[in-house]
Amino acid sequence: MVKVGEITHYFSGIGVAVVKIVDEIKIGDKIHIKGTTTDFEQTIDSMQVDRKPIMVAKKGDEIGLKVVDKVRPGDEVFKE
C-alpha cells in the first residue's frame, strides 16, 4: 500500500472528507483509510476540488472525497 493522503476535515452531515493529497489517485482506485479508530476500504466514486467533479487528484491538491464511514483528521489514506 502507498500513502496517498491525509484527512484534514470531515463533514459528518454529508459524509465528505477533505483530503490533502501526497500522491496521485483517480476515480475507480481502491483506497484504505486508517487511523486510531478508523479502518475501512472503499472504491473512489466521487472527488471534487472547489465543488467541481474531478477524475484525478494530484500531489498538493486538497479534495473533497465522499466516504462510506466516519473519518477523523489525521487519518491516513492509502492506495491498494
Secondary structure as GFF3:
##gff-version 3
##sequence-region A 1 80
A	DSSP	beta_strand	2	11	.	.	.	ID=ss1
A	DSSP	beta_strand	16	21	.	.	.	ID=ss2
A	DSSP	beta_strand	25	26	.	.	.	ID=ss3
A	DSSP	beta_strand	30	34	.	.	.	ID=ss4
A	DSSP	beta_strand	39	43	.	.	.	ID=ss5
A	DSSP	beta_strand	47	49	.	.	.	ID=ss6
A	DSSP	beta_strand	52	53	.	.	.	ID=ss7
A	DSSP	beta_strand	56	57	.	.	.	ID=ss8
A	DSSP	beta_strand	62	66	.	.	.	ID=ss9
A	DSSP	beta_strand	76	79	.	.	.	ID=ss10
###
